[in-house]
Each structure stands twice: as C-alpha cells, then as structure tokens.
C-alpha cells in the first residue's frame, strides 16, 4: 500500500479534474445531466482509481486499477472531442486540455509498466 498523494500522476490527474470542472461550468444548462455529468464522472474516475489501486495490497491489484484509470482517460479524451465538435467547449481550451490528458495517459502507462515489471 502506498500514499497516492505522493504520485505525480495522481497530482496531475487531480489538477486535470479541477480543470474539467471549471471548463464544464461553461456548458449549456441542458447538458447538466448529460455531457457535463459524464465528463466530470469520467475525469474524476482517473485519480479515484489511482487512489483505490494504491490502497490495495498487491501490485496486480494496483495495475488493474491503473488500467481502469487509463480507460477513464480514454473516455475523457472522446468526451473532450465531442464537446469541442459540439462547440460546447471553447476551441482554445481544447488543445491545452488534450495535451494535459495525453501527459496523464503517458504517465499512467509508465507507472503500469513499472508495476507490472515488479511482478516478474
């Protein structure tokens, strides 16, 4: 078991969730229970799964939750594209948010590799 708050990927994912919440405040009110809710849930799932995996006692459990976090990151990636294409997300916010998400995915992938290597 390790402290998730010491992981740089968790810090970045948490900061990203805050950014998603701020950006989605601009979404139309009719999207409150649609896209707004979905993108917030998917984004917050990334650091939540990192935290939950860190609370488990084995590396295979940690790796499994990191994979779930990666799946959530891919879901957010699509939802950002959708929001941009629907012109709900301002086009100037998209590149920065996409770059932040790609960095999180890169870091998650590196951590998954590291955790899986310690199992062999």
C-alpha positions as CSV (number, residue, x, y, z in Angstrom):
1,X,0.0,0.0,0.0
2,X,1.3,3.4,-0.9
3,X,0.3,7.0,-0.5
4,X,-1.4,8.0,-3.7
5,X,-0.8,11.7,-2.9
6,X,2.9,11.2,-3.5
7,X,2.4,10.1,-7.1
8,X,3.0,12.8,-9.7
9,X,0.4,11.2,-12.0
10,X,-2.2,11.4,-9.3
11,X,-1.3,15.1,-8.7
12,X,-1.7,15.8,-12.5
13,X,-4.9,13.8,-12.7
14,X,-6.4,15.7,-9.7
15,X,-5.4,19.1,-11.3
16,X,-7.0,17.9,-14.5
17,X,-10.3,17.1,-12.8
18,X,-10.4,20.6,-11.4
19,X,-9.8,22.0,-14.9
20,X,-12.6,19.8,-16.3
21,X,-15.0,21.1,-13.6
22,X,-14.1,24.7,-14.4
23,X,-14.4,24.1,-18.2
24,X,-17.7,22.3,-17.9
25,X,-19.2,25.1,-15.9
26,X,-19.4,26.8,-19.3
27,X,-21.5,24.0,-20.8
28,X,-25.2,24.8,-21.5
29,X,-27.6,24.1,-18.7
30,X,-29.4,21.4,-20.8
31,X,-26.2,19.4,-20.6
32,X,-26.2,19.3,-16.8
33,X,-27.3,15.7,-16.7
34,X,-25.7,14.7,-20.0
35,X,-22.3,15.7,-21.2
36,X,-21.4,17.8,-18.1
37,X,-22.1,15.0,-15.7
38,X,-20.4,12.3,-17.9
39,X,-17.2,14.2,-18.4
40,X,-16.9,15.1,-14.8
41,X,-17.5,11.5,-13.7
42,X,-15.0,10.1,-16.2
43,X,-12.4,12.7,-15.3
44,X,-12.7,12.1,-11.6
45,X,-12.5,8.4,-12.1
46,X,-8.9,8.8,-13.2
47,X,-7.4,9.9,-9.8
48,X,-10.1,7.9,-7.9
49,X,-8.8,4.7,-9.5
50,X,-5.2,5.6,-8.9
51,X,-6.1,6.2,-5.2
52,X,-8.0,3.0,-4.9
53,X,-5.3,1.0,-6.5
54,X,-2.7,2.4,-4.1
55,X,-4.9,1.3,-1.3
56,X,-4.8,-2.3,-2.4
57,X,-2.2,-4.7,-1.0
58,X,-0.8,-6.2,-4.2
59,X,0.8,-5.0,-7.4
60,X,-1.6,-6.9,-9.6
61,X,-4.5,-5.1,-7.9
62,X,-2.7,-1.7,-8.4
63,X,-2.1,-2.5,-12.0
64,X,-5.7,-3.4,-12.5
65,X,-6.9,-0.1,-11.1
66,X,-4.3,1.8,-13.1
67,X,-5.7,0.1,-16.3
68,X,-9.2,1.3,-15.2
69,X,-7.9,4.8,-14.8
70,X,-6.4,4.6,-18.3
71,X,-9.8,3.5,-19.7
72,X,-11.4,6.5,-18.0
73,X,-8.7,8.8,-19.5
74,X,-9.6,7.5,-23.0
75,X,-13.3,8.1,-22.2
76,X,-12.5,11.7,-21.3
77,X,-10.4,12.1,-24.4
78,X,-13.5,11.2,-26.5
79,X,-15.8,13.5,-24.4
80,X,-13.4,16.4,-24.9
81,X,-13.5,15.8,-28.7
82,X,-17.3,15.6,-28.6
83,X,-17.6,18.8,-26.5
84,X,-15.3,20.6,-29.0
85,X,-17.1,19.3,-32.0
86,X,-20.5,20.4,-30.5
87,X,-18.9,23.8,-29.9
88,X,-19.7,23.4,-26.2
89,X,-16.0,23.5,-25.2
90,X,-14.3,26.7,-26.4
91,X,-11.9,25.7,-29.1
92,X,-9.0,27.5,-27.5
93,X,-9.3,25.3,-24.3
94,X,-9.3,22.0,-26.2
95,X,-5.5,21.8,-27.2
96,X,-4.4,22.5,-23.6
97,X,-6.7,20.1,-22.0
98,X,-5.9,17.4,-24.6
99,X,-2.2,17.9,-24.0
100,X,-2.7,17.6,-20.2
101,X,-4.7,14.4,-20.7
102,X,-2.1,12.9,-23.1
103,X,0.6,13.6,-20.4
104,X,-1.5,11.8,-17.8
105,X,-2.0,8.8,-20.1
106,X,1.7,8.7,-20.8
107,X,2.5,8.8,-17.0
108,X,-0.1,6.1,-16.3
109,X,1.4,3.9,-19.0
110,X,4.8,4.3,-17.5
111,X,3.5,3.5,-14.0
112,X,1.6,0.5,-15.3
113,X,4.8,-0.8,-16.9
114,X,6.8,-0.3,-13.7
115,X,4.2,-2.0,-11.5
116,X,3.9,-4.9,-13.9
117,X,7.7,-5.3,-14.1
118,X,7.9,-5.7,-10.3
119,X,5.6,-8.8,-10.6
120,X,8.1,-10.8,-12.6
